[in-house]
Amino acid sequence: MELAIIDLALRRAGRSLGEVLTPVREPVTYSGVLTSTDTRRSVELAAQMVHLGLRDLKIKVGDAHDVERVQAVRTAVGPDIRIRLDANAAWDFETAVNRLAT
């Protein structure tokens, strides 16, 4: 109720609540999503996404070439790009530990 009264008073004064409140927002990080299982195509797409300004990539994983593909993308984009892996439950715990240790 208090906020509604303040909003009404500000509107009568020709101002808005948005003008007087300081926004408290965290920056939103957009991720490029790599769904291709082809290593060469993943590298091409990753390079394009980084060129467009994305600093965060998510690689869909869950097949026999995961390690090769992730390593190739890392090499292509360099160490400053954040890479996340999304296995969509394709890995059990043991597989996840083994793949991530590689």
PyMOL commands that set and color helices and strands:
alter all, ss='L'
color gray80, all
select helices_A, chain A and resi 2-12+17-20+39-51+66-77+93-101
alter helices_A, ss='H'
color red, helices_A
select strands_A, chain A and resi 32-34+56-60+82-86
alter strands_A, ss='S'
color yellow, strands_A
deselect
rebuild
show_as cartoon
